[in-house]
Amino acid sequence: FIESSDTSIQQSIISHNVEIYSNVLPWLQHHKIPFIFTSSYVQFSETPYGAVKRLGEQWIMQMKDLGKIVRLWNVYGPERSAVEGNPSTGNAKGHVISDWISQCTQK
């Protein structure tokens, strides 16, 4: 989804996030409600998702200490194992949410 080369998907990512920002952030500011904005390490990338995360972070920084930014790393994604003898090729934490959901649904 995030890595899709389909332009309509990328435009959808941007427009939906901007719509959320423009509705939720002013409301939080008006009501002076502290919050945490969960960004992503991907905000450093030159992708539409990275751009929209940078936009969100910039918006939060203008809100005078009301919001805090947290950049999450390796929270969701498929499990990838290390190639023989090279742990850097794996992503042991790239499936944190998937593992949690799986554990919650086990009897």
Buried (B, 14 or more C-beta within 10 A) or exposed (E): EBEBEEEEEBEBBBEEBBEEBEEEBEEBBEEEEEBEBEBBEBBEBEBBBBBBBBBBBEBBEEBEEBBEBEBEEEBEBEEEEEEEEEEEEEBEEBBBEBEEEEEEEEE
